Amino acid sequence: MSASASRPLVPEWLTVPDDADALAPLVWPESATRDDDGVLTIAGVSAAQLRAEFGTPLYVLDEQAVRARAREVREAFAQAAAAHGAQVRVYYAGKAFLSTEVVRWVTAEGLAVDVATGGELAIALAAGADPARLGLHGNNKSVAELEAAVQHGVGSVVLDSVIELERLAVIAERRGVVQPVLVRVNSGVHAETHDFLATAHEDQKFGFPLSSAPEIVARIRELPSLRFVGLHCHIGSQIFGTAGFAESAARVVDMHAQLREGGDVPVLNLGGGFGIAYTSVDDPTPIAELAAGIVEAVAAECAVRGIPVPNLAFEPGRTIVGRAGVTLYEVGTVKPVPVSDDLTRLYVSVDGGMSDNARPALYGAQYSARIASRTSDAAPALARVVGRHCESGDIVVDAEYLPGDITPGDLLAVPATGAYCHSLSNNYNAVPRPPVVAIDGGRARVIVRGETIDDLLARDAGIAHPSQARVKEPND
């Protein structure tokens, strides 16, 4: 397949905008606007002020947007479940973005927290989260991570293999506790998303085949140190609509009904994966509609089988934190590149890239961008926003129309970066990871410190005095 076939010069969905400064309503935080000088502001703080105080690249998070969305999601699922006589617990999926401050925000709004590693567990505990309202995921939890979960009284461990099941049983028995567990199953529903984001098909690393659940649950019920509380199924990420969730629910409820014949099955966890808008053409399903549709599907399947609707659990992450985040970059170079006889693309290079947003390289994820430091009357020009790394795939925004007079020194803002950008950040080409700044009440504060060159050198065991080895900048 040719490069042009795999990556069209201009995607079909991308059209020339009437206003290349406009902020798409569902993509940007509700608090994002432009001041009288045309400068982008987020929750009352201007991009220019943020650059002056914190530098770029910079992750920016609207705290009240995260809190409001957490409440909205919790209330939507609580109302949907109550309509069918059930209770619900909503976990914040920490892998989307986790820091002690974010844990405090979401738990204050009534959410539990889902963690997937010992590091995420440590962050949640350091934030003061109630261990009983934590869930531990992961397809390869270490013995140390299982030990920590049992020691701290984590509310549930989602089992992913027979080996893990037996390891956890031994640990819990040794510590004299009974550990609640769920069993992750693959429903076989193929979510309409990127292959790497679809997690319920059969040939992948997570969970058990649905058909093996009776055998696995029977083994758990034999072990006095484990208590089976329910099934878990997650079909994927960045999913619009309810059809996939409904089909998966039908299959999982059928197994839930079978397992009830051998004992209590109080919980059904249907995961998360609810999509958000990254571009102006994305049309995410309203959360109230999603919640009602998914719970209705579960209730209908339970009614057919003559069983009560179980207590439900969900694990949204991206939908809570994604839209609340914006990344700020400074433009370094602008290069017009002829890509066909009648088309030139502006390559806009910024001071970040795949080290602060790996999703375009990993999944071909699409993003939007706008000049943040000013507005412009220049005609829109087709642009590709690229990073500073030594990879041709180092793309931040694959295709966007930006004002044709974009120039070095301009601030560029990329919205919908609250989820999976900081979480996937890295030090490729020895680039320090940016800080995360939260805005609340017109004030910005650092909630995750950025790295420095000295931080990178401090990890190099071949340097006796890292600060002395650093290459001095001209103004040092």
C-alpha positions as CSV (number, residue, x, y, z in Angstrom):
1,M,0.0,0.0,0.0
2,S,1.4,3.4,-0.9
3,A,1.9,6.1,1.7
4,S,-0.7,8.2,0.0
5,A,-3.2,5.4,0.2
6,S,-2.6,4.7,3.9
7,R,-2.5,8.3,4.8
8,P,-4.5,10.5,2.4
9,L,-3.2,14.0,1.7
10,V,-6.4,15.5,3.0
11,P,-8.7,13.3,5.1
12,E,-12.3,13.2,3.8
13,W,-13.7,14.5,7.1
14,L,-11.4,17.6,7.1
15,T,-12.9,20.6,5.4
16,V,-11.6,24.2,5.0
17,P,-13.0,26.1,8.0
18,D,-14.8,29.4,7.7
19,D,-12.8,30.6,10.7
20,A,-9.4,28.9,11.4
21,D,-9.4,30.5,14.9
22,A,-12.8,29.0,16.0
23,L,-12.8,26.6,18.9
24,A,-15.0,23.5,18.2
25,P,-17.6,23.3,21.0
26,L,-17.3,19.6,21.9
27,V,-13.6,19.4,21.6
28,W,-12.3,22.2,23.8
29,P,-13.0,22.7,27.5
30,E,-16.2,24.7,28.0
31,S,-14.1,27.3,29.7
32,A,-11.9,27.8,26.7
33,T,-12.4,31.1,24.9
34,R,-10.4,34.0,23.4
35,D,-9.8,37.3,25.2
36,D,-10.0,40.7,23.6
37,D,-6.6,40.3,22.1
38,G,-7.5,37.0,20.6
39,V,-5.4,35.0,23.0
40,L,-6.7,31.6,24.1
41,T,-7.8,31.5,27.7
42,I,-8.7,28.4,29.8
43,A,-10.7,28.8,32.9
44,G,-9.8,32.5,33.0
45,V,-6.0,32.1,32.5
46,S,-4.5,33.1,29.2
47,A,-2.1,30.9,27.2
48,A,0.4,33.8,27.1
49,Q,0.4,33.9,30.9
50,L,0.8,30.1,31.1
51,R,3.8,30.2,28.7
52,A,5.4,33.0,30.7
53,E,5.0,31.2,34.0
54,F,5.6,27.6,33.1
55,G,7.1,27.4,29.7
56,T,6.2,25.0,26.9
57,P,5.4,22.2,26.2
58,L,2.8,22.4,28.9
59,Y,-0.2,20.2,29.9
60,V,-3.1,22.3,31.1
61,L,-6.0,20.8,33.0
62,D,-9.3,22.6,33.9
63,E,-9.9,21.3,37.4
64,Q,-13.6,22.2,37.5
65,A,-14.2,20.6,34.2
66,V,-12.8,17.3,35.5
67,R,-14.9,17.6,38.7
68,A,-18.1,18.5,36.8
69,R,-17.7,15.6,34.4
70,A,-17.0,13.2,37.2
71,R,-20.3,14.2,38.9
72,E,-22.2,14.1,35.6
73,V,-21.0,10.6,34.8
74,R,-21.7,9.3,38.3
75,E,-25.1,10.8,38.4
76,A,-26.0,9.5,34.9
77,F,-25.1,5.9,35.8
78,A,-26.7,6.1,39.3
79,Q,-30.0,7.3,37.8
80,A,-29.9,4.7,35.1
81,A,-29.3,1.9,37.6
82,A,-31.9,3.2,40.1
83,A,-34.5,3.0,37.3
84,H,-34.0,-0.8,37.4
85,G,-33.7,-1.2,41.1
86,A,-29.9,-1.6,41.0
87,Q,-27.0,0.2,42.6
88,V,-23.8,1.3,40.7
89,R,-20.2,2.1,41.5
90,V,-18.3,4.3,39.0
91,Y,-14.5,3.9,39.1
92,Y,-12.2,6.5,37.6
93,A,-9.9,4.6,35.3
94,G,-6.5,6.0,36.5
95,K,-4.6,4.9,33.4
96,A,-6.1,7.8,31.6
97,F,-4.2,10.3,33.8
98,L,-3.3,9.8,37.4
99,S,-1.9,12.2,40.0
100,T,-2.7,12.6,43.7
101,E,-4.6,15.8,42.9
102,V,-6.8,14.1,40.3
103,V,-7.5,11.2,42.7
104,R,-8.6,13.8,45.3
105,W,-10.9,15.5,42.8
106,V,-12.6,12.4,41.5
107,T,-13.0,10.8,45.0
108,A,-14.4,14.0,46.3
109,E,-17.1,13.8,43.6
110,G,-18.0,10.3,44.7
111,L,-16.0,8.1,42.3
112,A,-13.9,5.0,43.2
113,V,-10.6,4.6,41.5
114,D,-9.3,1.8,39.2
115,V,-5.5,1.2,39.2
116,A,-3.4,-1.1,37.1
117,T,0.1,-1.2,38.6
118,G,1.9,-0.8,41.9
119,G,2.8,2.7,40.9
120,E,-0.8,3.7,40.3
121,L,-1.8,2.0,43.5
122,A,0.8,4.0,45.4
123,I,-0.4,7.3,43.9
124,A,-4.0,6.6,44.9
125,L,-3.0,5.6,48.4
126,A,-0.8,8.7,48.7
127,A,-3.8,10.8,47.8
128,G,-5.7,9.4,50.7
129,A,-8.1,7.2,48.7
130,D,-10.1,4.6,50.6
131,P,-8.4,1.3,49.7
132,A,-11.8,-0.4,49.9
133,R,-12.9,1.8,46.9
134,L,-9.9,0.8,44.8
135,G,-9.9,-1.8,42.1
136,L,-6.7,-3.4,40.8
137,H,-6.4,-4.4,37.2
138,G,-3.6,-5.8,35.0
139,N,-2.8,-8.9,33.0
140,N,0.6,-9.5,34.7
141,K,0.3,-8.2,38.3
142,S,3.5,-9.0,40.1
143,V,3.6,-10.9,43.4
144,A,4.7,-7.6,45.1
145,E,1.7,-5.8,43.6
146,L,-0.7,-8.5,44.8
147,E,0.9,-8.4,48.2
148,A,0.4,-4.7,48.3
149,A,-3.2,-5.0,47.3
150,V,-4.0,-7.5,50.0
151,Q,-2.0,-5.6,52.6
152,H,-3.8,-2.3,52.0
153,G,-7.2,-3.9,51.7
154,V,-7.9,-3.1,48.1
155,G,-11.6,-3.5,47.5
156,S,-11.4,-5.8,44.5
157,V,-8.7,-7.5,42.4
158,V,-9.7,-8.3,38.8
159,L,-8.2,-11.7,38.0
160,D,-6.7,-12.2,34.6
161,S,-5.1,-15.7,34.7
162,V,-5.1,-18.9,36.6
163,I,-1.6,-18.3,37.7
164,E,-2.6,-15.0,39.2
165,L,-5.6,-16.6,40.9
166,E,-3.5,-19.1,42.7
167,R,-0.8,-16.6,43.7
168,L,-3.4,-14.3,45.1
169,A,-5.1,-17.1,47.1
170,V,-1.8,-18.0,48.7
171,I,-1.0,-14.4,49.6
172,A,-4.5,-13.8,51.1
173,E,-4.4,-17.0,53.1
174,R,-1.0,-16.2,54.5
175,R,-2.3,-12.8,55.6
176,G,-5.5,-14.2,57.1
177,V,-7.9,-12.3,54.9
178,V,-10.6,-13.0,52.3
179,Q,-9.9,-11.0,49.1
180,P,-12.8,-10.1,46.9
181,V,-12.1,-10.8,43.2
182,L,-13.8,-10.3,39.9
183,V,-13.0,-12.5,36.8
184,R,-12.2,-10.7,33.6
185,V,-13.9,-12.3,30.6
186,N,-13.8,-11.6,26.9
187,S,-17.3,-11.4,25.5
188,G,-16.1,-11.8,21.9
189,V,-17.6,-8.4,20.9
190,H,-15.3,-6.6,18.5
191,A,-15.5,-2.9,19.3
192,E,-15.4,-0.5,16.4
193,T,-12.1,1.1,17.3
194,H,-8.4,0.7,16.6
195,D,-7.2,-2.9,16.9
196,F,-4.9,-1.9,19.8
197,L,-7.9,-0.4,21.7
198,A,-10.3,-3.3,21.2
199,T,-9.9,-5.5,24.3
200,A,-12.8,-8.1,24.3
201,H,-11.9,-10.1,21.1
202,E,-10.6,-13.6,21.6
203,D,-7.0,-13.3,20.4
204,Q,-5.5,-10.9,22.9
205,K,-3.7,-10.7,26.2
206,F,-6.5,-9.7,28.6
207,G,-8.9,-11.9,30.5
208,F,-10.4,-15.4,30.1
209,P,-12.6,-16.8,27.3
210,L,-16.2,-16.4,28.4
211,S,-16.7,-20.1,28.1
212,S,-14.1,-20.8,30.7
213,A,-15.7,-18.7,33.4
214,P,-17.6,-21.5,35.1
215,E,-14.4,-23.5,35.6
216,I,-12.5,-20.4,36.9
217,V,-15.3,-19.3,39.2
218,A,-15.6,-22.9,40.6
219,R,-12.0,-22.8,41.5
220,I,-12.3,-19.5,43.3
221,R,-15.3,-20.8,45.3
222,E,-13.1,-23.7,46.5
223,L,-10.6,-21.3,48.0
224,P,-11.5,-19.9,51.4
225,S,-9.1,-16.9,51.0
226,L,-10.9,-15.6,47.9
227,R,-14.5,-14.4,47.5
228,F,-16.0,-14.2,44.0
229,V,-18.0,-11.1,43.5
230,G,-18.7,-10.9,39.8
231,L,-17.6,-10.8,36.2
232,H,-15.7,-8.0,34.5
233,C,-15.7,-7.2,30.8
234,H,-14.2,-4.3,28.9
235,I,-14.8,-4.2,25.1
236,G,-12.4,-1.4,24.2
237,S,-11.7,2.4,24.2
238,Q,-12.9,5.5,22.4
239,I,-16.2,3.9,21.4
240,F,-19.3,5.9,20.3
241,G,-22.8,4.5,20.6
242,T,-24.3,1.7,22.8
243,A,-24.6,-1.2,20.3
244,G,-21.3,-2.8,21.2
245,F,-21.9,-2.5,24.9
246,A,-25.5,-3.9,24.5
247,E,-24.3,-6.9,22.6
248,S,-21.5,-7.6,25.1
249,A,-23.9,-7.2,28.0
250,A,-26.2,-9.8,26.5
251,R,-23.4,-12.4,26.4
252,V,-22.0,-11.5,29.8
253,V,-25.4,-11.5,31.5
254,D,-26.0,-15.0,30.1
255,M,-22.9,-16.2,31.9
256,H,-23.8,-14.2,35.0
257,A,-27.1,-16.1,35.1
258,Q,-25.3,-19.4,34.9
259,L,-22.9,-18.6,37.7
260,R,-25.8,-17.6,40.0
261,E,-26.7,-21.3,40.1
262,G,-23.6,-22.0,42.1
263,G,-23.6,-19.1,44.4
264,D,-23.9,-15.3,44.9
265,V,-22.8,-13.0,42.0
266,P,-23.5,-9.5,43.3
267,V,-21.6,-7.4,40.8
268,L,-21.3,-7.0,37.0
269,N,-18.5,-4.6,35.9
270,L,-18.9,-3.6,32.2
271,G,-15.7,-1.4,32.1
272,G,-15.5,1.9,30.3
273,G,-14.2,3.0,26.9
274,F,-16.6,5.9,26.3
275,G,-15.4,8.1,23.4
276,I,-14.8,11.8,23.3
277,A,-14.5,14.3,20.5
278,Y,-11.0,15.0,19.2
279,T,-12.0,16.8,16.0
280,S,-15.0,18.9,14.9
281,V,-16.6,15.9,13.2
282,D,-16.5,13.6,16.2
283,D,-20.0,13.1,17.7
284,P,-19.7,11.3,21.1
285,T,-22.8,9.8,22.6
286,P,-24.1,11.9,25.5
287,I,-23.3,10.2,28.8
288,A,-26.9,10.1,30.0
289,E,-27.8,8.3,26.8
290,L,-24.9,5.9,27.1
291,A,-25.7,5.1,30.7
292,A,-29.4,4.6,30.1
293,G,-28.8,2.5,27.0
294,I,-26.2,0.2,28.6
295,V,-28.2,-0.3,31.8
296,E,-31.4,-0.9,29.9
297,A,-29.7,-3.6,27.8
298,V,-28.5,-5.3,31.0
299,A,-32.0,-5.1,32.6
300,A,-33.6,-6.5,29.5
301,E,-31.3,-9.5,29.4
302,C,-31.9,-10.1,33.1
303,A,-35.7,-9.9,32.6
304,V,-35.6,-12.5,29.9
305,R,-33.8,-14.9,32.3
306,G,-36.0,-14.0,35.3
307,I,-33.1,-12.7,37.5
308,P,-32.7,-9.4,39.3
309,V,-30.4,-6.7,37.8
310,P,-27.1,-7.0,39.7
311,N,-25.2,-4.2,41.2
312,L,-23.2,-2.6,38.3
313,A,-19.8,-1.0,38.0
314,F,-18.2,1.1,35.2
315,E,-14.7,2.4,34.7
316,P,-14.7,5.6,32.6
317,G,-11.4,7.5,32.3
318,R,-11.0,9.4,29.1
319,T,-14.5,10.8,29.2
320,I,-13.8,12.3,32.6
321,V,-10.4,13.9,32.0
322,G,-9.9,14.0,28.2
323,R,-11.7,17.1,27.2
324,A,-10.5,19.0,30.3
325,G,-7.0,19.0,29.0
326,V,-5.1,21.2,26.5
327,T,-1.4,21.0,25.6
328,L,0.4,24.2,24.7
329,Y,3.4,24.2,22.4
330,E,5.6,26.9,20.9
331,V,6.1,26.9,17.1
332,G,9.8,26.5,16.2
333,T,9.8,26.3,12.4
334,V,7.3,26.4,9.5
335,K,8.2,24.7,6.3
336,P,6.0,24.6,3.1
337,V,6.3,21.2,1.5
338,P,4.8,20.5,-2.0
339,V,2.9,17.2,-1.7
340,S,1.3,17.1,-5.1
341,D,1.1,19.2,-8.3
342,D,-1.6,21.4,-6.8
343,L,-1.1,21.0,-3.0
344,T,1.4,22.3,-0.5
345,R,1.3,21.4,3.1
346,L,2.8,23.5,5.9
347,Y,4.9,21.4,8.3
348,V,4.6,23.2,11.6
349,S,7.3,22.0,14.0
350,V,6.7,22.4,17.8
351,D,8.8,22.0,20.8
352,G,7.2,18.7,21.9
353,G,6.0,15.7,20.0
354,M,5.7,12.0,20.5
355,S,7.4,12.3,23.9
356,D,4.4,14.1,25.3
357,N,1.7,12.6,23.0
358,A,2.4,9.2,21.7
359,R,-1.2,8.4,20.6
360,P,-0.9,9.6,16.9
361,A,2.2,7.3,16.5
362,L,0.6,4.4,18.4
363,Y,-2.9,4.5,17.0
364,G,-3.0,7.0,14.2
365,A,-5.1,9.2,16.6
366,Q,-6.5,12.4,15.2
367,Y,-6.2,15.7,17.0
368,S,-7.1,19.4,16.3
369,A,-5.0,22.5,16.8
370,R,-5.4,26.3,17.0
371,I,-3.0,29.2,17.3
372,A,-3.3,30.2,20.9
373,S,-1.4,33.5,21.1
374,R,-3.4,35.5,18.6
375,T,-6.1,35.4,15.9
376,S,-5.4,35.8,12.2
377,D,-7.2,37.0,9.1
378,A,-4.9,34.9,6.9
379,A,-6.5,32.3,4.7
380,P,-6.5,28.8,6.2
381,A,-3.6,26.5,5.0
382,L,-3.4,22.8,5.2
383,A,-0.9,22.0,7.9
384,R,0.7,19.0,9.7
385,V,1.9,19.7,13.2
386,V,5.0,17.7,13.9
387,G,7.3,17.2,16.9
388,R,11.0,17.6,17.4
389,H,12.0,13.9,17.5
390,C,14.1,11.9,15.1
391,E,11.1,10.0,13.6
392,S,9.1,10.8,10.5
393,G,6.1,9.4,12.5
394,D,6.5,12.1,15.1
395,I,3.2,13.7,14.3
396,V,1.1,15.6,16.8
397,V,-1.8,16.6,14.5
398,D,-1.8,14.8,11.2
399,A,-4.0,17.2,9.2
400,E,-5.5,20.5,10.2
401,Y,-6.2,23.9,8.6
402,L,-4.3,26.7,10.4
403,P,-4.0,30.4,9.4
404,G,-1.4,30.6,6.6
405,D,0.6,33.2,8.5
406,I,1.5,30.8,11.3
407,T,5.1,31.7,12.3
408,P,7.9,30.8,14.7
409,G,7.1,31.9,18.2
410,D,3.4,31.4,17.9
411,L,1.7,29.4,20.7
412,L,-0.1,26.4,19.4
413,A,-2.8,24.6,21.5
414,V,-3.9,21.0,21.0
415,P,-7.2,20.2,22.8
416,A,-8.6,17.0,24.2
417,T,-5.2,15.9,25.6
418,G,-6.2,15.3,29.2
419,A,-6.2,11.5,28.8
420,Y,-3.4,9.2,27.8
421,C,-0.9,12.0,26.9
422,H,0.9,12.5,30.2
423,S,0.3,8.8,31.0
424,L,2.2,7.7,27.8
425,S,4.8,10.4,28.0
426,N,8.5,9.4,27.7
427,N,12.0,10.6,27.4
428,Y,12.7,9.8,23.7
429,N,15.7,11.8,22.5
430,A,16.4,12.7,26.1
431,V,13.6,15.2,26.2
432,P,12.3,16.0,29.7
433,R,8.6,15.4,30.3
434,P,6.5,18.5,30.6
435,P,4.7,19.7,33.8
436,V,1.0,19.4,34.4
437,V,-0.7,22.6,35.5
438,A,-4.3,22.7,36.9
439,I,-6.4,25.8,36.7
440,D,-9.1,26.6,39.2
441,G,-10.6,30.0,40.1
442,G,-8.5,31.8,37.7
443,R,-5.3,30.5,39.2
444,A,-2.8,28.0,37.7
445,R,-0.7,25.7,39.8
446,V,1.6,22.8,39.1
447,I,0.2,19.4,40.0
448,V,2.9,17.3,38.4
449,R,6.4,18.8,38.2
450,G,8.1,18.8,34.9
451,E,11.5,17.2,34.4
452,T,14.8,19.0,33.8
453,I,18.0,17.9,32.1
454,D,19.5,17.5,35.5
455,D,16.7,15.0,36.3
456,L,17.6,12.9,33.3
457,L,21.4,13.1,34.1
458,A,20.7,12.1,37.7
459,R,19.5,8.7,36.5
460,D,22.7,8.0,34.5
461,A,24.9,5.9,36.7
462,G,28.0,6.8,34.7
463,I,28.0,10.4,35.9
464,A,29.5,11.2,39.3
465,H,28.0,14.7,39.5
466,P,25.2,15.1,37.0
467,S,24.8,18.8,37.4
468,Q,28.4,19.4,36.5
469,A,28.1,17.3,33.3
470,R,25.1,19.2,31.9
471,V,25.7,21.2,28.7
472,K,25.4,24.8,29.7
473,E,22.9,26.9,27.9
474,P,24.1,30.3,26.4
475,N,22.3,32.3,29.1
476,D,23.4,30.1,32.0
